[in-house]
Structure formats: structure tokens, C-alpha cells
Amino acid sequence: MIERLKTFVADGIGNCKILVVGDVMLDKYYFGEVTRISPEAPVPIARVTNVRETLGGAANVVHNLALLGCQTSIIGQVGRDNHGEIFLSKLDALGVNFSGVIETSKPTTTKIRVISGHQQMIRLDFEDATELDVSATDELLKNFSAQLPNVDAVIVSDYGKGVCTKKVCREIIGACRAAKKFVVVDPKGDNWQKYFDASFITPNLKEFNAVLPTKILNVDAQIEDAARKVIDEFNLRGLVVTRSAEGLTLVDGEKTSHVKARAQEVFDVSGAGDTVIAVFALALSGGLEASTAAYLANVAAGVVVAKVGTYAVNRDELLNAL
């Protein structure tokens, strides 16, 4: 299996075409040193030594896909502001098709983090999480309909910032079903009815518990049993439950795969779910079995959690990890 995966990563990814729809963000990091307390208030002073801006939310899924060599498109919403300009320039630099990104009066969702050493000191969020209005929704769905015929699979990355409404999700999933194309969803909240008929949903354990009537523990048997009930309830093909230090579990029809996490030092799990859904959907679109796709996604996530901040895995890193 490993040799087949190496061949796919090295030579097959470039033939895959993925469209990502969801809540895009700009992540900004201010890295600094703290050596004293402010005389103005009892708070630490961070002398900024480095600034990093990167793609976040659904755009982090895109970042992973693009660095791995996939032909990638994105549909989402940004504001008519400086953060939106920075965001679009980063997509352009990656060679991503962002013609489907719409501009609205809402601000570009931006998260600013101040970090000293490996410790996050504060996070500032700029956002308006209200749902897109009718006009913006119609424009977004029109862009989706134009791009669907040109891609192999669709990822819906729901961060609860107003793009992935019930109407948007229902129309996207219905269109993918009609076109016989994979649609994989990274969920948010407890309203999974809007994801009904999706191919796969990829929750972490907290997100999975949000939709269950009774909370379960991070135990193989409990996760498998609950997954089968959820698959039936929402008419899914399968579920990929990411389980932090326990790796991930794939339930696909009658098959179950428990893929253990790689033993290593974990610095930051932020963005790991984005990597999992990106690599899993990518492998499916490349014709790999779901169990093999889940294995590859787990390997990729192992690379990401060893980094600080939102991070996207590239092709060489994934090959080396294999």
C-alpha cells in the first residue's frame, strides 16, 4: 500500500480537480518576545519579531490541496477590505482558481494571534457570522453550478461563518449527487440535516458528540456504533471521525478502519481537520479506496500537528512521512 500511495502522491495528485466551498479566513500571527510587564496595565508586553499571514478556515483546505499539487478551486465570501485583498493575493500566488469567491459588505473573517514562544497570548477575531443574504447566496450558487462540471469532487468546509447555510448545503449536495461526484463535508454545529445525502462527513470527536443524543467516549466500539447510526440517520456513505491522539476512525458501509495516530510531539492541532478532509477527498478523487484515503489523511495530519499555527502540508513532506 505504501508504494501505491507514494506513486499517487508523486504522480497522481496533479490530475485531480477539487472544488472547496465554505467559510474562508485570513490567519495572522504576531510572534514576539515577552520580557516585561506594561506600566499602563498588568499585561505582558510582546516585542514583535515576526509576522506571518496565511490562509485559514476553508482556505486552509485549499492551501493543503494546492501545495500537494491538486488543481484547486474555491468558492466563498470576503469583504471589500484590506484583509480581503491580502487573502485573494495569497490564492493567486498559489495558482488557485478563486473566480467563485464573492465580495460582500461583510468583513473578511480574520483571526489575529499574538504568540510568545509556543504560547498563544491573545486572539482577536474580526467577523460577521450572519448568514449570506438572498442576493449573495444566489451569486455563490451560480458560481458553484458553473464550476461543478469541471471538478472531480467537492469539499464543503463549514466554519459557521454564514456561507454554509441550509440552502447552500442542500443545493450543493443535491447537485453533486445528481452529477455522481463525491461531496465531503467538514461539519459545524448540531444541524446535520443540512448535510443529508453527503458522501462523507469528517467530524472531530467534539463535533461528532454534538449531533449524538448521548455523549460517547473516545473508544473504538462506541465510535463505530454511533457512526453507523448517524450514517443511517443522514443517509451518508460513511464517516471519518478524527480522534486526536487516538488517530481516526473510518466507517464506510460494512467496513471499519481504526487508523492510529503516529507517535510524535504535538505542538498545535489547529488546522489538522482541514488537512484530513483535503487529503481524504483528494485520495478518493484519485480513485483510492476509502480506507487507503483515510490512512493517507492520517499521515498528512501527523505532519501538520508537529507545526505551530495553521499549517498546510506539501507534497515533499507527505512523501517523506510515507
Protein Blocks (a to p, Z undefined) as FASTA:
>chain_A
ZZmmmmmmmmmmmmpccddddddddddddddddfbdcfkbccdddddfbdcdddehjllm
mmmmmmnopacdddddddddfklmmmmmmmmmnopafklpccdfbdcdddddddehjbcf
bdcddddfbdcdfklmmmmmmmmmmmmmmpfbdcdddehnopagfklmmmmmmmmmmnop
acddddedjblklmgoiabdcddfklmmmmpfbdcdddfklmmmmmmmmmmmnopabdcd
dehjnopaddehjbccdddddddddfblghklmmmmmmmmmmmmnopafklmmmmmmmmm
mmmmmpgcjddddfklmmmmZZ
